[in-house]
Amino acid sequence: MSTNNLQDSQLEHSMEIEIPSNIKINRDGNLIKVTGKLGTVTKDFTKIPLFIELSDTKIVIKPYGSRKKNYALVNTVKSILTNMIKGVENGFTYKLKIAFAHFPITIKVKDKQVFVENYFGERAPRISKIMGDLTKVTVSGDDVIVQGPNLEHVSQTASNIESSTKVKDKDHRVFLDGVYIYSKNE
């Protein structure tokens, strides 16, 4: 390895994220809260070994070391913080499609749970959990729409609904009934 490559790998890699004027970011230790028009998204960065500096107009993320793993963490935290800012500004939407061949599937939302009824004619509903307080699930026709400011909660809720209708003890190539994610608006 040449000395030029060694010097390049030891350079400090830091990332900057510009904070929009309509977004407020608060820091309490390693807990970061991003507040915007759609609500507040909170993330705990305690277990991620990075320096996160906060000013009025930007966030600076610096790694502890100069290894590839440290630089990868910088990019990961940058994408997490960028998604938090996007979420409180515009929100995230996942759309799922209800598909059935014989038994009509009905979906009902009660409190923080989604009930998938009449799946393959089953009498007991399949229940999936809605993650987060700000995540909304609506049913319109054959579509189930999951919306919210937190990408982790929206995607996990959509995945919970999709996996609750997983085909068991049948050939999944033939029995295609279920609720499937078909659109991710991020």
Wavefront OBJ file of the C-alpha trace (Angstrom):
o trace
v 0.000 0.000 0.000
v 1.390 3.371 -0.899
v 1.803 6.181 1.616
v -0.655 8.311 -0.329
v -3.423 5.726 0.242
v -2.587 5.574 3.954
v -2.870 9.337 4.284
v -6.169 9.379 2.386
v -7.639 6.687 4.649
v -6.592 8.573 7.786
v -8.270 11.822 6.735
v -11.187 12.842 8.858
v -14.490 12.190 7.092
v -17.303 14.317 8.377
v -20.743 14.896 6.930
v -22.932 17.973 7.126
v -26.713 18.117 6.893
v -28.408 21.440 6.267
v -31.395 22.085 8.538
v -34.403 23.676 6.774
v -35.734 26.878 8.345
v -39.126 25.358 9.278
v -37.568 22.423 11.201
v -36.540 22.498 14.865
v -33.951 20.038 16.159
v -33.315 19.535 19.873
v -30.626 17.438 21.478
v -30.737 15.970 24.960
v -27.569 13.919 25.395
v -27.720 11.294 22.648
v -31.472 11.723 22.098
v -32.297 13.844 19.051
v -35.800 15.239 18.439
v -36.783 16.630 15.059
v -39.982 18.708 15.032
v -41.870 19.903 11.962
v -45.377 20.466 10.645
v -46.294 16.744 10.786
v -45.110 16.118 14.346
v -42.004 15.076 16.261
v -39.661 12.184 15.484
v -37.234 11.038 18.188
v -34.170 8.796 17.829
v -31.662 7.619 20.422
v -28.056 7.534 19.128
v -26.515 6.208 22.376
v -25.143 2.978 20.887
v -23.662 4.581 17.782
v -20.064 5.742 18.369
v -20.023 9.126 16.591
v -19.683 12.826 17.341
v -22.879 14.675 16.466
v -22.611 18.465 16.636
v -25.705 20.616 16.336
v -25.856 24.268 15.314
v -28.679 26.525 14.133
v -28.297 25.770 10.427
v -26.551 22.406 10.187
v -25.720 19.067 11.792
v -22.115 17.847 11.613
v -21.415 14.108 11.998
v -17.836 13.001 12.689
v -16.469 9.480 13.188
v -14.405 8.422 16.197
v -11.812 6.551 14.154
v -10.508 6.242 10.615
v -11.683 2.741 9.742
v -14.105 1.815 7.018
v -16.654 0.813 9.660
v -16.562 4.314 11.179
v -17.157 5.965 7.810
v -20.056 3.601 7.124
v -21.626 4.637 10.440
v -21.343 8.295 9.430
v -23.316 7.606 6.245
v -25.886 5.537 8.140
v -26.513 8.283 10.693
v -26.689 10.860 7.904
v -29.440 8.892 6.152
v -31.331 8.388 9.443
v -31.256 12.130 10.230
v -32.178 13.020 6.631
v -35.175 10.657 6.802
v -36.230 12.223 10.106
v -36.169 15.688 8.510
v -38.029 14.455 5.389
v -40.599 12.724 7.581
v -41.602 15.758 9.638
v -41.722 17.890 6.474
v -43.528 15.624 3.984
v -44.222 12.299 5.701
v -43.978 8.778 4.323
v -46.687 6.720 2.638
v -46.801 2.979 2.015
v -49.659 1.494 -0.033
v -50.764 -2.115 0.217
v -53.143 -3.976 -2.097
v -55.710 -6.511 -0.878
v -55.715 -9.583 -3.138
v -58.111 -12.535 -2.900
v -59.530 -15.211 -5.178
v -62.581 -16.618 -3.390
v -63.048 -15.429 0.189
v -63.306 -11.624 0.297
v -60.792 -10.204 2.774
v -61.927 -7.292 4.924
v -59.606 -5.049 6.901
v -60.650 -3.034 9.934
v -58.585 -0.607 12.011
v -59.316 -0.358 15.738
v -57.138 1.633 18.148
v -53.531 0.576 17.465
v -54.337 -2.695 15.689
v -55.275 -3.806 12.182
v -57.667 -6.759 11.868
v -57.562 -8.872 8.693
v -60.862 -10.745 8.637
v -62.090 -13.664 6.518
v -58.583 -14.561 5.281
v -59.123 -17.922 3.482
v -62.465 -18.098 5.315
v -60.873 -18.179 8.768
v -63.201 -17.260 11.599
v -60.611 -15.584 13.814
v -59.105 -12.342 12.480
v -55.386 -11.965 11.981
v -54.126 -9.045 14.034
v -51.144 -6.819 13.330
v -49.816 -3.937 15.401
v -49.583 -0.279 14.349
v -46.188 1.088 15.398
v -45.821 4.622 16.780
v -48.337 7.206 17.902
v -48.392 9.268 14.696
v -48.784 6.384 12.216
v -52.196 6.347 10.510
v -53.745 3.378 8.681
v -56.717 3.912 6.375
v -58.598 1.495 4.132
v -60.066 2.705 0.844
v -61.458 0.031 -1.449
v -58.764 -2.557 -2.145
v -55.995 -0.323 -0.833
v -54.559 -0.026 2.669
v -52.657 3.244 3.138
v -50.093 3.626 5.933
v -48.874 7.190 6.579
v -46.717 8.919 9.165
v -43.611 11.035 9.799
v -41.397 8.222 11.111
v -40.071 5.957 8.324
v -39.259 3.107 10.732
v -42.794 3.045 12.146
v -44.528 3.355 8.760
v -42.454 0.614 7.128
v -42.730 -1.715 10.137
v -46.527 -1.259 10.276
v -46.830 -2.045 6.555
v -44.615 -5.082 7.018
v -46.685 -6.264 9.999
v -49.865 -6.092 7.904
v -48.229 -7.887 4.967
v -46.687 -10.637 7.095
v -49.942 -11.245 9.003
v -51.375 -12.684 5.785
v -48.474 -15.014 5.078
v -49.593 -18.262 3.434
v -48.834 -21.306 5.579
v -49.196 -25.008 4.718
v -50.122 -24.178 1.115
v -48.203 -23.551 -2.078
v -47.620 -19.792 -2.104
v -47.324 -19.805 -5.905
v -50.943 -20.995 -6.211
v -52.613 -19.393 -3.189
v -51.904 -15.715 -3.757
v -54.414 -14.267 -1.291
v -53.058 -11.635 1.044
v -52.170 -7.984 1.505
v -49.063 -6.894 -0.386
v -46.955 -3.697 -0.403
v -46.950 -2.190 -3.880
v -45.913 1.436 -3.387
v -43.429 3.236 -1.156
v -43.540 7.016 -1.282
v -40.461 8.214 0.555
l 1 2 3 4 5 6 7 8 9 10 11 12 13 14 15 16 17 18 19 20 21 22 23 24 25 26 27 28 29 30 31 32 33 34 35 36 37 38 39 40 41 42 43 44 45 46 47 48 49 50 51 52 53 54 55 56 57 58 59 60 61 62 63 64 65 66 67 68 69 70 71 72 73 74 75 76 77 78 79 80 81 82 83 84 85 86 87 88 89 90 91 92 93 94 95 96 97 98 99 100 101 102 103 104 105 106 107 108 109 110 111 112 113 114 115 116 117 118 119 120 121 122 123 124 125 126 127 128 129 130 131 132 133 134 135 136 137 138 139 140 141 142 143 144 145 146 147 148 149 150 151 152 153 154 155 156 157 158 159 160 161 162 163 164 165 166 167 168 169 170 171 172 173 174 175 176 177 178 179 180 181 182 183 184 185 186
